[in-house]
Amino acid sequence: MTMRMDSLQWRSMTSADLPGVAALADRIHPSLPEDVAVFADRLHLFPQGCLVLDDGEGGCLGYAVGHPWTQGPPPKLDIGLGSLPQPADCFYLHDVVVAPEARGHGLAEPAVERLLELAAGYRCAALVSVYGTAPFWSRFGFVESAGRLPPGALASYGADARYMMRMAPV
């Protein structure tokens, strides 16, 4: 049976989605593993920043995670935060993933746009681009900003990691 990509919708993540999110993360990021507890932590701390692209049968074809943060080094991978910084002046896009079998249909853009709506109240939005995705992120106004970080801040993200920021309009 062929899946209708135009009928897929992003929805709020629930705790029942966590196993599917973790399985998709393991499939997409084999060299950047994160425990399901990391996703549970983000869902607990900032549920409005956690989305799932449901396949219509309870399966996970994508996920997006973002949360308030501070300008400067991103959270280390595979580490629970426990709490969000107070005050937070930046919105961090932890990850936006679409399964390979669902790519090429513009499905990531709505998730990015929803996360950027949440980022509207902050001075900036930031992320770490991996796997050569910087051109994708630049379409949303993100620019490479590694000079803002101390040496080694991206070590857990791999050699191709690029820190990117999008400043809020003044």
Backbone as CSV, one residue per row, in Angstrom:
resi,resn,N_x,N_y,N_z,CA_x,CA_y,CA_z,C_x,C_y,C_z
1,MET,0.839,-1.175,0.000,0.000,0.000,0.000,0.888,1.244,0.000
2,THR,0.549,2.217,-0.829,1.307,3.454,-0.925,0.743,4.469,0.062
3,MET,1.636,5.108,0.774,1.243,6.110,1.756,1.036,7.449,1.061
4,ARG,-0.013,8.156,1.419,-0.266,9.489,0.867,0.473,10.504,1.726
5,MET,1.581,11.020,1.205,2.411,11.959,1.952,1.684,13.275,2.218
6,ASP,0.806,13.689,1.307,0.115,14.963,1.484,-0.924,14.920,2.606
7,SER,-1.227,13.734,3.104,-2.209,13.630,4.188,-1.555,13.555,5.565
8,LEU,-0.219,13.479,5.599,0.482,13.382,6.883,0.492,14.728,7.596
9,GLN,0.340,14.690,8.908,0.296,15.908,9.711,1.202,15.768,10.923
10,TRP,1.816,16.878,11.294,2.556,16.934,12.546,1.549,17.127,13.675
11,ARG,1.810,16.460,14.785,0.957,16.601,15.971,1.844,16.642,17.206
12,SER,1.241,16.978,18.326,1.984,17.014,19.582,2.445,15.608,19.955
13,MET,3.672,15.523,20.431,4.234,14.255,20.893,3.611,13.890,22.236
14,THR,3.432,12.601,22.470,2.986,12.106,23.766,4.011,11.094,24.267
15,SER,3.887,10.703,25.508,4.823,9.715,26.048,4.705,8.375,25.312
16,ALA,3.536,8.075,24.764,3.363,6.832,24.002,4.196,6.840,22.722
17,ASP,4.587,8.022,22.237,5.393,8.130,21.015,6.879,7.908,21.258
18,LEU,7.305,7.958,22.507,8.740,7.947,22.796,9.493,6.735,22.240
19,PRO,8.973,5.516,22.332,9.711,4.393,21.734,9.908,4.555,20.219
20,GLY,8.883,5.021,19.515,9.000,5.231,18.075,9.967,6.350,17.728
21,VAL,9.951,7.415,18.528,10.883,8.523,18.322,12.315,8.034,18.522
22,ALA,12.553,7.307,19.605,13.903,6.801,19.883,14.361,5.827,18.794
23,ALA,13.457,4.977,18.308,13.824,4.034,17.248,14.189,4.775,15.963
24,LEU,13.431,5.823,15.625,13.744,6.597,14.431,15.054,7.357,14.619
25,ALA,15.269,7.909,15.802,16.533,8.601,16.088,17.712,7.646,15.929
26,ASP,17.585,6.426,16.426,18.659,5.434,16.297,18.927,5.104,14.826
27,ARG,17.870,5.058,14.041,18.012,4.735,12.618,18.670,5.881,11.848
28,ILE,18.303,7.110,12.169,18.808,8.276,11.444,20.181,8.709,11.949
29,HIS,20.392,8.613,13.242,21.628,9.105,13.874,22.422,7.972,14.534
30,PRO,22.842,6.940,13.793,23.543,5.832,14.446,24.851,6.246,15.125
31,SER,25.498,7.288,14.629,26.757,7.722,15.234,26.550,8.813,16.289
32,LEU,25.296,9.218,16.493,24.964,10.241,17.491,23.821,9.730,18.370
33,PRO,24.032,8.622,19.081,22.920,8.008,19.819,22.440,8.852,20.998
34,GLU,21.131,8.790,21.199,20.525,9.412,22.378,19.509,8.434,22.957
35,ASP,19.557,8.287,24.258,18.650,7.398,24.967,17.225,7.949,24.931
36,VAL,16.257,7.068,24.999,14.856,7.495,25.031,14.600,8.461,26.197
37,ALA,15.394,8.344,27.263,15.234,9.242,28.421,15.496,10.702,28.050
38,VAL,16.340,10.951,27.053,16.598,12.328,26.605,15.336,12.917,25.990
39,PHE,14.660,12.137,25.167,13.420,12.611,24.554,12.323,12.784,25.602
40,ALA,12.281,11.863,26.573,11.307,11.987,27.667,11.567,13.250,28.477
41,ASP,12.831,13.563,28.697,13.213,14.772,29.424,12.709,16.017,28.701
42,ARG,12.955,16.106,27.391,12.519,17.279,26.614,10.996,17.378,26.584
43,LEU,10.325,16.235,26.438,8.859,16.225,26.421,8.312,16.714,27.755
44,HIS,8.920,16.296,28.845,8.487,16.726,30.174,8.726,18.226,30.377
45,LEU,9.891,18.709,29.946,10.262,20.102,30.193,9.549,21.104,29.285
46,PHE,9.325,20.734,28.032,8.740,21.683,27.084,7.895,20.936,26.053
47,PRO,6.733,20.417,26.474,5.927,19.585,25.578,5.485,20.296,24.299
48,GLN,5.289,21.604,24.364,4.843,22.306,23.160,5.914,22.332,22.071
49,GLY,7.151,22.015,22.407,8.231,21.957,21.439,8.528,20.557,20.941
50,CYS,7.647,19.608,21.219,7.871,18.206,20.817,6.745,17.759,19.891
51,LEU,7.110,17.406,18.671,6.146,17.048,17.636,6.475,15.682,17.040
52,VAL,5.465,15.052,16.476,5.628,13.762,15.800,4.894,13.828,14.467
53,LEU,5.522,13.263,13.445,4.876,13.063,12.155,4.346,11.632,12.166
54,ASP,3.064,11.502,12.420,2.408,10.204,12.581,2.086,9.622,11.212
55,ASP,2.319,8.344,11.033,2.037,7.700,9.746,0.561,7.341,9.573
56,GLY,-0.263,7.704,10.538,-1.686,7.402,10.468,-2.043,6.063,11.090
57,GLU,-1.030,5.278,11.438,-1.253,3.974,12.062,-0.497,3.867,13.381
58,GLY,-0.135,5.023,13.948,0.575,5.034,15.220,2.080,4.933,15.101
59,GLY,2.588,4.871,13.866,4.032,4.817,13.665,4.618,6.207,13.519
60,CYS,5.902,6.315,13.735,6.595,7.597,13.722,7.402,7.750,12.432
61,LEU,6.978,8.683,11.584,7.711,8.992,10.359,8.587,10.231,10.512
62,GLY,8.503,10.873,11.666,9.323,12.050,11.914,9.103,12.560,13.312
63,TYR,10.037,13.374,13.756,9.877,14.041,15.042,10.621,15.364,14.993
64,ALA,10.209,16.262,15.853,10.862,17.566,15.991,10.872,17.908,17.472
65,VAL,12.007,18.428,17.940,12.160,18.770,19.355,12.876,20.115,19.451
66,GLY,12.300,21.027,20.195,12.915,22.322,20.470,12.526,22.791,21.849
67,HIS,13.352,23.678,22.424,13.075,24.153,23.779,13.857,25.438,24.060
68,PRO,13.423,26.195,25.057,14.175,27.383,25.444,15.582,27.004,25.909
69,TRP,16.533,27.893,25.626,17.922,27.670,25.990,18.592,29.025,26.154
70,THR,19.893,29.046,26.177,20.636,30.302,26.257,21.590,30.396,25.065
71,GLN,21.962,31.617,24.718,22.965,31.781,23.668,24.266,31.168,24.167
72,GLY,24.952,30.501,23.296,26.202,29.863,23.693,26.162,28.387,23.404
73,PRO,26.989,27.612,24.104,27.090,26.182,23.777,25.739,25.466,23.835
74,PRO,25.498,24.590,22.864,24.268,23.811,22.877,24.344,22.727,23.944
75,PRO,23.200,22.148,24.291,23.241,21.012,25.223,24.078,19.885,24.627
76,LYS,24.781,19.172,25.475,25.526,18.005,25.010,24.529,16.909,24.622
77,LEU,24.918,16.096,23.670,24.057,14.994,23.247,23.947,13.934,24.334
78,ASP,22.808,13.265,24.348,22.532,12.130,25.220,22.604,12.480,26.705
79,ILE,22.252,13.717,27.034,22.241,14.176,28.428,20.883,14.822,28.703
80,GLY,20.209,14.367,29.752,18.977,15.021,30.166,19.292,16.389,30.740
81,LEU,18.379,17.317,30.566,18.591,18.674,31.075,18.129,18.813,32.525
82,GLY,17.064,18.131,32.885,16.530,18.240,34.239,15.696,19.477,34.455
83,SER,16.156,20.604,33.911,15.407,21.862,33.982,15.861,22.741,32.827
84,LEU,15.050,23.727,32.526,15.401,24.686,31.486,16.045,25.909,32.132
85,PRO,16.970,26.567,31.428,17.622,27.735,32.014,16.633,28.874,32.244
86,GLN,16.845,29.570,33.334,16.032,30.746,33.678,16.962,31.915,33.942
87,PRO,16.910,32.976,33.202,16.042,33.157,32.037,16.668,32.534,30.798
88,ALA,15.828,32.192,29.865,16.280,31.676,28.576,16.175,32.815,27.565
89,ASP,17.202,32.990,26.747,17.167,34.072,25.765,17.258,33.565,24.325
90,CYS,17.285,32.254,24.159,17.431,31.655,22.839,16.542,30.414,22.788
91,PHE,16.094,30.065,21.608,15.305,28.855,21.438,16.173,27.855,20.679
92,TYR,16.325,26.667,21.232,17.204,25.660,20.657,16.397,24.594,19.921
93,LEU,16.705,24.382,18.656,16.101,23.311,17.869,16.985,22.083,18.024
94,HIS,16.563,21.179,18.868,17.345,19.982,19.181,17.462,19.056,17.973
95,ASP,16.345,18.854,17.287,16.368,17.943,16.147,15.067,18.054,15.371
96,VAL,15.164,17.940,14.073,14.009,17.782,13.188,14.380,16.645,12.246
97,VAL,13.592,15.577,12.276,13.894,14.371,11.503,12.657,13.937,10.728
98,VAL,12.879,13.566,9.480,11.853,12.902,8.676,12.489,11.602,8.189
99,ALA,11.777,10.511,8.344,12.277,9.197,7.925,12.621,9.218,6.437
100,PRO,13.666,8.488,6.040,14.084,8.480,4.627,12.944,8.165,3.651
101,GLU,12.076,7.246,4.028,10.992,6.859,3.123,9.928,7.945,2.954
102,ALA,9.976,8.988,3.772,9.005,10.086,3.676,9.647,11.395,3.209
103,ARG,10.922,11.367,2.897,11.620,12.591,2.479,11.267,12.963,1.046
104,GLY,11.524,14.241,0.741,11.302,14.733,-0.614,9.894,15.218,-0.865
105,HIS,9.115,15.385,0.198,7.728,15.826,0.056,7.455,17.105,0.842
106,GLY,8.511,17.791,1.287,8.329,19.045,2.027,7.769,18.864,3.422
107,LEU,7.945,17.694,4.018,7.343,17.420,5.320,8.090,18.053,6.488
108,ALA,9.372,18.348,6.339,10.124,18.945,7.448,9.749,20.413,7.671
109,GLU,9.440,21.127,6.611,9.191,22.561,6.717,8.098,22.932,7.715
110,PRO,6.942,22.256,7.717,5.917,22.629,8.700,6.388,22.468,10.146
111,ALA,7.208,21.459,10.416,7.721,21.277,11.777,8.685,22.402,12.135
112,VAL,9.575,22.747,11.205,10.502,23.854,11.460,9.724,25.138,11.694
113,GLU,8.730,25.395,10.880,7.928,26.613,11.042,7.227,26.648,12.394
114,ARG,6.714,25.514,12.842,6.065,25.484,14.167,7.070,25.761,15.274
115,LEU,8.274,25.193,15.167,9.289,25.469,16.184,9.721,26.933,16.132
116,LEU,9.828,27.490,14.939,10.221,28.903,14.836,9.139,29.834,15.367
117,GLU,7.892,29.432,15.292,6.825,30.211,15.936,7.055,30.258,17.445
118,LEU,7.458,29.139,18.028,7.766,29.105,19.460,8.988,29.966,19.779
119,ALA,9.895,30.084,18.822,11.129,30.850,19.018,10.896,32.355,18.934
120,ALA,9.729,32.769,18.494,9.474,34.186,18.228,9.697,35.081,19.449
121,GLY,9.548,34.595,20.643,9.723,35.418,21.831,11.149,35.483,22.357
122,TYR,12.092,34.923,21.633,13.480,34.864,22.097,14.387,35.698,21.189
123,ARG,15.548,36.068,21.711,16.495,36.879,20.941,17.032,36.137,19.731
124,CYS,17.074,34.808,19.815,17.614,34.030,18.703,17.066,32.617,18.751
125,ALA,17.318,31.912,17.665,17.107,30.466,17.601,18.459,29.878,17.211
126,ALA,18.756,28.697,17.719,20.047,28.070,17.448,19.847,26.576,17.236
127,LEU,20.836,25.964,16.570,20.800,24.530,16.323,22.200,24.072,15.959
128,VAL,22.369,22.770,15.927,23.598,22.171,15.421,23.212,21.369,14.189
129,SER,23.756,21.784,13.051,23.527,21.078,11.793,24.530,19.930,11.692
130,VAL,24.025,18.747,11.353,24.885,17.584,11.129,24.549,16.985,9.762
131,TYR,25.429,16.133,9.261,25.226,15.429,7.998,25.056,16.381,6.808
132,GLY,25.700,17.527,6.848,25.659,18.440,5.710,24.335,19.134,5.483
133,THR,23.550,19.319,6.543,22.226,19.929,6.392,22.230,21.452,6.506
134,ALA,23.396,22.086,6.587,23.449,23.550,6.711,22.675,24.264,5.599
135,PRO,22.735,23.816,4.337,21.938,24.504,3.306,20.431,24.465,3.594
136,PHE,19.948,23.353,4.121,18.528,23.287,4.495,18.210,24.355,5.528
137,TRP,19.030,24.447,6.579,18.766,25.400,7.655,18.933,26.846,7.206
138,SER,19.824,27.078,6.261,20.012,28.452,5.781,18.756,28.967,5.097
139,ARG,17.933,28.086,4.549,16.658,28.507,3.942,15.728,29.155,4.969
140,PHE,15.947,28.876,6.240,15.118,29.446,7.309,15.811,30.608,8.013
141,GLY,16.901,31.100,7.449,17.597,32.251,8.002,18.699,31.933,8.989
142,PHE,19.063,30.666,9.140,20.158,30.291,10.043,21.488,30.498,9.328
143,VAL,22.471,31.011,10.070,23.820,31.206,9.536,24.818,30.536,10.470
144,GLU,25.917,30.073,9.891,26.951,29.438,10.709,27.495,30.438,11.712
145,SER,27.612,30.007,12.953,27.984,30.895,14.056,28.956,30.232,15.014
146,ALA,29.813,29.361,14.512,30.737,28.617,15.367,31.650,29.532,16.164
147,GLY,31.924,30.745,15.653,32.795,31.673,16.355,32.251,32.123,17.696
148,ARG,30.986,31.868,17.951,30.364,32.237,19.231,30.567,31.175,20.316
149,LEU,31.196,30.064,19.947,31.326,28.942,20.881,32.769,28.752,21.335
150,PRO,32.942,28.241,22.550,34.299,27.876,22.981,34.772,26.633,22.240
151,PRO,36.090,26.454,22.118,36.604,25.257,21.446,36.059,23.980,22.094
152,GLY,35.723,23.018,21.266,35.247,21.725,21.752,33.768,21.665,22.087
153,ALA,33.047,22.769,21.942,31.634,22.791,22.341,30.773,21.841,21.517
154,LEU,31.213,21.525,20.316,30.426,20.640,19.442,30.979,19.228,19.370
155,ALA,31.922,18.896,20.226,32.616,17.603,20.143,31.661,16.413,20.123
156,SER,30.597,16.447,20.913,29.699,15.291,20.976,28.827,15.158,19.729
157,TYR,28.851,16.158,18.854,27.999,16.155,17.667,28.697,15.625,16.412
158,GLY,29.979,15.313,16.485,30.692,14.783,15.331,31.476,15.851,14.586
159,ALA,32.362,15.389,13.712,33.305,16.278,13.027,32.635,17.234,12.049
160,ASP,31.477,16.860,11.495,30.842,17.733,10.508,29.830,18.705,11.119
161,ALA,29.737,18.755,12.439,28.749,19.596,13.118,28.998,21.075,12.848
162,ARG,27.923,21.814,12.618,27.966,23.255,12.393,26.951,23.924,13.317
163,TYR,27.432,24.842,14.153,26.539,25.607,15.013,25.943,26.728,14.176
164,MET,24.629,26.854,14.214,23.947,27.858,13.409,22.972,28.644,14.277
165,MET,22.852,29.929,13.955,21.919,30.791,14.688,21.081,31.609,13.716
166,ARG,19.933,31.997,14.208,19.046,32.912,13.506,18.646,33.960,14.529
167,MET,19.052,35.196,14.296,18.734,36.264,15.234,17.311,36.747,15.002
168,ALA,16.644,37.125,16.075,15.297,37.661,15.975,15.359,39.022,15.315
169,PRO,14.348,39.357,14.539,14.324,40.707,13.940,14.250,41.763,15.041
170,VAL,14.926,42.873,14.817,14.904,43.954,15.827,13.863,44.989,15.496
